[in-house]
Amino acid sequence: MVLEPDPNVVRELIHRYEALTAPDGPREDPSTPTRIEGIVYTLRVLTGTGDESKALSAARGLVSGGGRRR
């Protein structure tokens, strides 16, 4: 049995990641790197991937209807 993450949760995490890493994002906030790290970790766990770029790619695939990707 494979559990699939809720697409709404994944979509929200992607949105938060993009807001924090945007060129006009909150770079001066000292908590930003920690928040990004937490989001990436959560996406890695939800998608079963080992690195940031693969986790983001897999997460985007999940919310676009592409299914689970590893």
N, C-alpha and C positions, 0 to 999 in steps of 0.2 A: 504494500500500500504506500502510495506517495501522497504526501500532503501538499496541497497547492496554496501558496500565500494569497491572501485577499488582494485582488487587483487595486482596490481603493487604498489600501494601506501602502502598497508598493508605489502607486501613483503619488501619494502624499510625500513619501520619502524622496522620490525623484525630484518633486517640486522643491522640497526643502534643500536638497543637495544643490540644485541649480541656482536657487536664490543665494545660498551661502558662497558659491564659487563663481558667481557672476562678477564681471569686471567692476560693477558698481555695488557689489555685495559688502557686508559689514566686516571689512578687513581689519579695522581698528579694534574691534571687539576681541578681547583676549580669549573669550570662550569659543570663538569661531572654529579654530582648528580641532578642538575637542568635539564640538558638535558635528563637524564634517566626519571625523573619525568614527563617531557613534553611528551615524547614518550609513556610512560605508560598511561598517561591521555588520549592521543589521541587514543590509542588502546582500552581503556575502552569505550570511546564514540563510536568509529566505530563498536565495537562488541556488545555494549549494556550490558557489564558485569560490575560487581562491584569491582573486585579486580585484582591485577596484574597477578597472576597465571592463573586465569580464562580468562583474556583478552588475554594473550599470547597463551593459549591453543586454544581459539576461533579463534584468528588471524591465527595461524598455520593451523587450519582446513580450514579456508577460502582460503588460498593460495594453499593448497594441494588438493582442489576440494571437501572438505568435507562439504561445505555449511555453513550456518549460525548456530552457536552453542551458547547456553547461559548457 
